[in-house]
Amino acid sequence: MTARVLARRLLGGALLAATILLTTLVEQRAALAQPGGQSPPSPADVAKAKALFEAGGRAYDRAQYDVALQAFQQAYDIVPKDGLLFSIAQTHRRLFTTTGGAPHKERAVAAYRRYVERAKTGARVSDAVRALEELGATSSTSSPEGPPEPAPVVETKTRLYVSSATPGVRISVDDGALSEPNATVTAEVTPGKHKVRFTAPGFLDKELEATAVDHELVPVSFDLVPKPGELALQTTEGADVSIDGRYIGEAPLSTLDLAAGRHFVVAALSGHETRSGYVTLERGKKTPFDLELDRTAQRDASFVVFAAAGASLVASGVLLGLTFAEQANAQAVRDAATTRNISDAEIDEYEAAKSARDTFGIAAGATGATAGVLAVVGLGMFFLDAPAKAELPAEQGPTSPTSPAPGSMELESVSLDAGPRGFSAGVGFRF
């Protein structure tokens, strides 16, 4: 083995070892950045914690504090963020003030102290200190190891917490009675699969399967899809139809299913006045809309020109017939002159026939040429009568819902605040 090959292998081994060491240090630093040296939560864990926090916030707003506490505690067990700790303390405090249960006061104090110890500074820290004072406690702890983690909930139930942001939604679990409109449903169920149904006026019903986990709260949320509005468009056959700037097809068209809301409809046909207008569709309802087209003045004028061309052509034919008739009369006199002497009167007749033949021939040619010119003009007016364009107004647009751009985010902090003006929940994410 040459010295060059040996040096190259030694250098490669050194680089590999340095890469492994650097990767290990980065992973250890990331793990130490988590409370208790835990490894960072997976994206699935973050999504689950976010869903639990949102369910807890909805339950808190509806004074379902036991449900909110279970949701916040489960979220904290997955992603132990300071904001969730504050939310747990707030919920225990609310349970203490509404039920008078001393264990909730103890857990609220423990959670507030733990939050103050970990957060150190910030607006929520001052709120936590003030809450401790109202509970007759201080933010300090006698334990040299710091304040303890908040005690777990005494009783955890197997629950489905079902909600939807759809207006007027009603919910049922396992074919039970439908809830009141816009209500959330907390169902204590057995572990396993359960059927959840959502229904609301003007929206497509949805039935899905949810899996309950033993001694856990499982949030189930679904926003219903609006029923489309039906557009029954009446317009001239053959017209090109566009809706919201997008070509749809040629009339006649069957009933069109469109998103509920206002739409800009255009009907255009060559030789006809373009018509456009806004129509507002309601979910699940058929809306008739009339855009019958009137002919343009140019198209009507082209028909007049075609009629004049036809009349000129007919006149030219009549004159041409008279021309041939006079030619025949003149020829008859010439034929008679070959067999006998013709009289002066016949000579005058011959000259008159020739003169009439020439006059009628010239007139026939002129009217024929006129007919041709009129026909060309009429064809030009007919085929060059393109429909006017109707652009979608720049300041307007379709009002049908659009989907937001996809993105990624990481749960950063959560908080729940109770004050004299009510309650508020907040969640922070790092993008």
C-alpha positions as CSV (number, residue, x, y, z in Angstrom):
1,M,0.0,0.0,0.0
2,T,1.5,3.3,-1.0
3,A,1.9,6.2,1.4
4,R,-0.6,8.3,-0.7
5,V,-3.3,5.7,-0.4
6,L,-2.7,5.2,3.3
7,A,-2.9,9.0,3.9
8,R,-6.1,9.2,1.9
9,R,-7.7,6.4,4.0
10,L,-6.6,8.0,7.2
11,L,-8.1,11.3,6.2
12,G,-11.4,9.7,5.2
13,G,-11.6,7.9,8.5
14,A,-10.9,11.2,10.4
15,L,-13.7,13.0,8.5
16,L,-16.2,10.2,9.2
17,A,-15.4,10.3,12.9
18,A,-15.8,14.0,13.0
19,T,-19.1,13.8,11.2
20,I,-20.4,11.2,13.7
21,L,-19.2,13.3,16.7
22,L,-20.8,16.4,15.3
23,T,-24.2,14.7,14.7
24,T,-24.1,13.2,18.2
25,L,-23.5,16.6,19.8
26,V,-26.3,18.2,17.8
27,E,-28.8,15.5,18.8
28,Q,-27.7,15.8,22.5
29,R,-28.1,19.6,22.4
30,A,-31.6,19.3,20.9
31,A,-32.6,16.7,23.5
32,L,-31.3,18.9,26.3
33,A,-33.3,21.8,25.0
34,Q,-36.5,19.9,25.9
35,P,-37.8,19.8,29.5
36,G,-36.2,17.0,31.3
37,G,-33.8,16.2,28.5
38,Q,-36.6,14.6,26.4
39,S,-36.2,14.2,22.7
40,P,-38.1,16.7,20.6
41,P,-41.7,15.8,19.8
42,S,-42.5,14.4,16.4
43,P,-44.7,16.3,14.0
44,A,-47.5,13.8,14.7
45,D,-47.2,14.5,18.5
46,V,-47.2,18.3,17.8
47,A,-50.4,17.9,15.7
48,K,-52.0,15.8,18.4
49,A,-51.1,18.3,21.1
50,K,-52.4,21.2,19.0
51,A,-55.8,19.4,18.5
52,L,-56.0,18.7,22.2
53,F,-55.2,22.4,23.1
54,E,-57.8,23.7,20.7
55,A,-60.4,21.2,22.1
56,G,-59.5,22.4,25.6
57,G,-59.9,26.0,24.7
58,R,-63.4,25.4,23.3
59,A,-64.4,23.4,26.4
60,Y,-63.0,26.2,28.6
61,D,-65.0,28.8,26.8
62,R,-68.2,26.7,27.3
63,A,-67.4,26.3,31.1
64,Q,-66.6,22.6,30.6
65,Y,-63.6,22.8,32.9
66,D,-63.2,19.1,33.6
67,V,-63.0,18.4,29.8
68,A,-60.7,21.3,29.3
69,L,-58.4,20.1,32.1
70,Q,-58.2,16.6,30.6
71,A,-57.4,18.0,27.2
72,F,-54.7,20.4,28.5
73,Q,-53.1,17.8,30.7
74,Q,-52.9,15.3,27.8
75,A,-51.4,18.0,25.5
76,Y,-48.8,18.9,28.2
77,D,-47.9,15.2,28.6
78,I,-47.1,15.1,24.9
79,V,-45.5,18.6,24.5
80,P,-44.5,20.0,27.9
81,K,-44.6,23.7,26.9
82,D,-44.8,26.4,29.5
83,G,-48.0,27.9,28.0
84,L,-49.8,24.6,28.5
85,L,-48.7,24.5,32.1
86,F,-50.2,28.0,32.6
87,S,-53.5,26.8,31.0
88,I,-53.6,23.8,33.4
89,A,-53.1,26.1,36.3
90,Q,-55.9,28.5,35.1
91,T,-58.3,25.6,34.6
92,H,-57.6,24.1,38.1
93,R,-58.2,27.6,39.5
94,R,-61.5,27.9,37.7
95,L,-62.5,24.4,39.0
96,F,-61.6,25.5,42.5
97,T,-63.7,28.7,42.3
98,T,-66.7,26.9,40.9
99,T,-66.6,23.7,42.9
100,G,-64.7,24.7,46.0
101,G,-62.6,21.5,45.7
102,A,-59.4,21.9,47.8
103,P,-57.3,19.5,45.6
104,H,-57.9,21.8,42.6
105,K,-56.5,24.7,44.6
106,E,-53.4,22.7,45.5
107,R,-52.9,21.6,41.9
108,A,-53.4,25.2,40.7
109,V,-50.7,26.5,43.1
110,A,-48.3,23.8,42.1
111,A,-48.8,24.5,38.4
112,Y,-48.5,28.2,38.8
113,R,-45.3,27.8,40.8
114,R,-43.9,25.4,38.2
115,Y,-44.7,27.9,35.4
116,V,-43.1,30.8,37.2
117,E,-39.9,28.7,37.9
118,R,-39.7,27.7,34.2
119,A,-40.8,30.8,32.4
120,K,-38.9,33.3,34.6
121,T,-40.2,36.4,32.9
122,G,-43.1,37.6,30.7
123,A,-46.6,38.8,30.9
124,R,-48.0,35.5,32.0
125,V,-45.5,35.2,34.8
126,S,-46.9,38.4,36.4
127,D,-50.4,36.9,35.9
128,A,-49.3,33.7,37.6
129,V,-47.8,35.5,40.5
130,R,-51.0,37.6,40.9
131,A,-53.1,34.4,40.8
132,L,-50.9,32.8,43.5
133,E,-51.5,35.8,45.7
134,E,-55.2,35.6,45.2
135,L,-55.0,31.9,46.2
136,G,-53.1,32.8,49.3
137,A,-49.8,31.3,48.1
138,T,-46.5,32.6,47.0
139,S,-44.4,31.8,43.9
140,S,-41.6,30.4,46.0
141,T,-41.3,26.8,47.1
142,S,-39.5,25.2,50.1
143,S,-38.2,22.3,48.0
144,P,-34.5,22.8,47.0
145,E,-35.2,20.8,43.8
146,G,-37.8,23.3,42.6
147,P,-41.6,23.2,42.5
148,P,-43.1,19.8,41.7
149,E,-44.9,18.9,38.5
150,P,-48.7,19.5,38.8
151,A,-50.5,16.4,40.1
152,P,-52.4,14.4,37.5
153,V,-56.1,14.6,37.2
154,V,-57.8,12.3,39.8
155,E,-60.1,10.7,37.3
156,T,-59.6,10.4,33.6
157,K,-62.4,9.3,31.4
158,T,-62.7,7.8,28.0
159,R,-64.2,10.6,26.0
160,L,-64.9,11.8,22.5
161,Y,-65.0,15.6,22.4
162,V,-66.8,16.5,19.1
163,S,-67.0,19.9,17.6
164,S,-67.3,21.8,14.3
165,A,-67.0,25.4,13.2
166,T,-69.9,24.9,10.7
167,P,-72.8,27.3,11.5
168,G,-75.9,25.5,12.6
169,V,-74.1,22.2,12.9
170,R,-75.7,19.4,14.8
171,I,-73.8,16.3,16.0
172,S,-74.6,12.8,17.0
173,V,-72.5,9.9,18.3
174,D,-73.3,6.3,17.6
175,D,-76.7,7.1,16.1
176,G,-77.8,9.0,19.2
177,A,-80.0,12.1,19.3
178,L,-78.7,15.1,17.4
179,S,-77.3,17.9,19.5
180,E,-78.6,21.4,19.7
181,P,-77.3,23.6,16.8
182,N,-73.7,24.9,17.2
183,A,-73.2,22.7,20.3
184,T,-70.1,20.6,21.1
185,V,-70.6,17.1,22.2
186,T,-68.7,15.4,25.0
187,A,-69.5,11.6,24.9
188,E,-68.2,9.2,27.5
189,V,-67.7,6.0,25.5
190,T,-66.0,2.7,25.6
191,P,-62.5,2.3,24.0
192,G,-62.7,1.5,20.3
193,K,-64.4,2.7,17.2
194,H,-67.5,5.0,17.2
195,K,-69.6,6.6,14.5
196,V,-69.9,10.4,14.5
197,R,-72.3,12.3,12.3
198,F,-72.3,16.0,11.4
199,T,-75.3,17.8,9.7
200,A,-76.2,21.4,9.1
201,P,-78.6,23.2,6.8
202,G,-77.0,24.1,3.5
203,F,-74.0,21.8,4.0
204,L,-73.2,18.2,2.9
205,D,-73.7,15.7,5.8
206,K,-70.6,13.9,7.0
207,E,-70.2,10.6,8.9
208,L,-66.9,9.5,10.1
209,E,-65.3,6.9,12.4
210,A,-63.5,8.0,15.6
211,T,-61.4,5.7,17.8
212,A,-61.7,6.3,21.5
213,V,-58.6,5.5,23.7
214,D,-58.9,4.2,27.1
215,H,-58.8,6.9,29.8
216,E,-58.1,9.6,27.2
217,L,-60.0,12.5,25.7
218,V,-60.0,12.3,21.9
219,P,-60.9,15.5,20.1
220,V,-62.9,15.0,16.9
221,S,-63.5,18.1,14.7
222,F,-64.8,18.4,11.2
223,D,-66.0,21.4,9.2
224,L,-68.7,20.5,6.7
225,V,-68.4,21.3,3.0
226,P,-71.1,23.7,1.8
227,K,-73.6,22.4,-0.7
228,P,-73.2,23.9,-4.1
229,G,-75.6,26.4,-5.6
230,E,-77.4,25.5,-8.8
231,L,-77.3,27.9,-11.7
232,A,-80.1,27.5,-14.3
233,L,-78.8,29.7,-17.1
234,Q,-81.1,30.7,-19.9
235,T,-79.3,32.2,-22.9
236,T,-79.3,32.0,-26.7
237,E,-78.3,28.7,-28.2
238,G,-74.7,28.5,-29.3
239,A,-73.6,31.3,-27.0
240,D,-70.2,30.8,-25.3
241,V,-70.6,31.0,-21.5
242,S,-67.9,32.0,-19.0
243,I,-68.2,32.2,-15.3
244,D,-65.8,34.1,-13.1
245,G,-63.4,34.5,-16.1
246,R,-63.4,30.8,-16.8
247,Y,-64.9,29.3,-20.0
248,I,-67.7,26.8,-19.2
249,G,-69.1,25.7,-22.6
250,E,-71.6,26.4,-25.3
251,A,-75.3,26.9,-24.6
252,P,-77.6,25.2,-24.0
253,L,-76.0,24.0,-20.8
254,S,-77.5,21.8,-18.1
255,T,-77.9,23.1,-14.5
256,L,-74.4,24.2,-13.3
257,D,-73.2,23.3,-9.7
258,L,-71.2,26.2,-8.4
259,A,-70.0,27.3,-5.0
260,A,-72.5,29.4,-3.1
261,G,-71.9,33.1,-3.4
262,R,-71.7,35.8,-6.1
263,H,-70.5,34.8,-9.6
264,F,-69.9,36.9,-12.7
265,V,-71.5,35.3,-15.8
266,V,-70.9,36.2,-19.4
267,A,-72.7,35.0,-22.6
268,A,-71.2,35.9,-26.0
269,L,-72.2,35.0,-29.5
270,S,-71.1,36.3,-32.9
271,G,-73.6,38.8,-34.2
272,H,-75.2,39.3,-30.8
273,E,-74.8,41.8,-28.1
274,T,-72.6,40.3,-25.3
275,R,-74.4,40.2,-21.9
276,S,-73.0,39.8,-18.5
277,G,-74.0,40.1,-14.9
278,Y,-73.7,39.0,-11.3
279,V,-75.8,36.2,-9.9
280,T,-75.8,35.2,-6.2
281,L,-76.3,31.5,-5.5
282,E,-77.5,30.0,-2.3
283,R,-76.4,26.7,-0.9
284,G,-78.5,23.8,-2.1
285,K,-80.9,26.1,-4.1
286,K,-81.5,26.4,-7.9
287,T,-81.3,30.0,-9.2
288,P,-82.6,30.9,-12.7
289,F,-80.6,33.5,-14.6
290,D,-81.6,35.0,-17.9
291,L,-79.0,36.2,-20.4
292,E,-80.8,36.0,-23.7
293,L,-78.9,37.8,-26.4
294,D,-80.2,40.5,-28.8
295,R,-78.8,40.7,-32.3
296,T,-76.4,43.5,-33.1
297,A,-77.3,46.4,-35.4
298,Q,-74.5,45.2,-37.7
299,R,-76.1,41.8,-38.0
300,D,-79.5,43.2,-38.7
301,A,-77.9,45.5,-41.3
302,S,-76.2,42.5,-42.9
303,F,-79.6,40.9,-43.4
304,V,-80.8,44.1,-45.1
305,V,-77.8,44.1,-47.4
306,F,-78.4,40.4,-48.2
307,A,-82.0,41.3,-49.1
308,A,-80.9,44.1,-51.4
309,A,-78.3,41.8,-53.0
310,G,-81.1,39.3,-53.7
311,A,-83.4,41.9,-55.1
312,S,-80.6,43.2,-57.4
313,L,-79.9,39.6,-58.5
314,V,-83.6,39.1,-59.3
315,A,-83.7,42.4,-61.2
316,S,-80.6,41.4,-63.1
317,G,-82.2,38.2,-64.1
318,V,-85.4,39.9,-65.4
319,L,-83.3,42.4,-67.4
320,L,-81.3,39.6,-68.8
321,G,-84.5,37.9,-69.9
322,L,-85.7,41.1,-71.6
323,T,-82.3,41.4,-73.3
324,F,-82.6,37.9,-74.8
325,A,-86.2,38.7,-75.9
326,E,-85.2,41.8,-77.8
327,Q,-82.3,39.9,-79.3
328,A,-84.8,37.4,-80.6
329,N,-87.0,40.1,-82.1
330,A,-84.0,41.7,-83.9
331,Q,-82.9,38.3,-85.2
332,A,-86.4,37.5,-86.6
333,V,-86.2,40.7,-88.7
334,R,-82.7,39.7,-90.0
335,D,-83.9,36.3,-90.9
336,A,-86.9,37.7,-92.8
337,A,-84.5,40.0,-94.8
338,T,-82.7,36.9,-96.2
339,T,-85.8,35.7,-98.0
340,R,-87.6,38.9,-99.0
341,N,-87.5,42.6,-99.0
342,I,-88.4,44.0,-95.6
343,S,-90.5,47.1,-95.2
344,D,-89.4,50.4,-93.6
345,A,-91.6,49.5,-90.6
346,E,-89.7,46.2,-90.1
347,I,-86.4,48.1,-90.4
348,D,-87.6,50.5,-87.6
349,E,-88.7,47.5,-85.6
350,Y,-85.2,45.9,-86.0
351,E,-83.4,49.1,-84.9
352,A,-85.7,49.4,-81.9
353,A,-85.1,45.8,-80.8
354,K,-81.3,46.3,-81.0
355,S,-81.5,49.5,-79.0
356,A,-83.7,47.8,-76.3
357,R,-81.4,44.8,-76.3
358,D,-78.4,46.9,-75.6
359,T,-80.2,48.9,-72.9
360,F,-81.5,45.9,-71.1
361,G,-78.0,44.1,-71.3
362,I,-76.3,47.1,-69.8
363,A,-78.9,47.3,-67.0
364,A,-78.6,43.6,-66.4
365,G,-74.9,43.8,-66.1
366,A,-75.1,46.7,-63.7
367,T,-77.7,45.2,-61.4
368,G,-75.8,41.9,-61.4
369,A,-72.6,43.7,-60.4
370,T,-74.5,45.5,-57.7
371,A,-75.8,42.2,-56.4
372,G,-72.3,40.8,-56.2
373,V,-71.0,43.9,-54.4
374,L,-73.9,43.8,-51.9
375,A,-73.3,40.1,-51.3
376,V,-69.7,40.6,-50.5
377,V,-70.5,43.6,-48.2
378,G,-73.2,41.5,-46.5
379,L,-70.9,38.6,-45.9
380,G,-68.3,40.8,-44.5
381,M,-70.8,42.5,-42.1
382,F,-72.0,39.0,-41.1
383,F,-68.8,37.2,-40.5
384,L,-66.8,40.2,-39.1
385,D,-69.4,40.8,-36.4
386,A,-67.4,39.3,-33.5
387,P,-68.9,39.4,-30.0
388,A,-67.7,42.1,-27.6
389,K,-65.6,40.9,-24.7
390,A,-66.8,41.3,-21.1
391,E,-63.8,41.1,-18.7
392,L,-64.2,40.2,-15.0
393,P,-64.0,43.6,-13.2
394,A,-60.6,43.9,-11.5
395,E,-62.1,45.0,-8.2
396,Q,-64.5,42.1,-8.2
397,G,-64.1,38.4,-8.2
398,P,-65.7,35.1,-7.4
399,T,-66.8,34.8,-3.8
400,S,-66.5,31.1,-3.6
401,P,-64.3,29.9,-0.8
402,T,-60.7,29.2,-1.6
403,S,-58.2,27.0,0.2
404,P,-55.3,28.6,2.1
405,A,-51.8,28.0,0.9
406,P,-50.3,24.9,2.7
407,G,-47.5,25.4,5.2
408,S,-45.8,23.9,8.1
409,M,-45.6,25.0,11.7
410,E,-44.4,23.9,15.1
411,L,-46.1,24.3,18.4
412,E,-44.3,27.0,20.3
413,S,-46.5,28.1,23.2
414,V,-50.1,28.0,24.4
415,S,-51.9,30.1,27.0
416,L,-55.3,30.6,28.6
417,D,-56.2,33.7,30.4
418,A,-59.0,34.5,32.7
419,G,-59.8,38.1,33.6
420,P,-62.7,40.4,34.6
421,R,-63.7,40.8,30.9
422,G,-63.9,37.0,30.2
423,F,-61.6,34.3,29.0
424,S,-59.2,34.1,26.1
425,A,-57.0,31.3,24.7
426,G,-53.9,31.7,22.6
427,V,-51.5,29.4,20.8
428,G,-48.2,30.2,19.2
429,F,-46.4,28.3,16.4
430,R,-43.0,28.5,14.9
431,F,-43.0,28.4,11.1
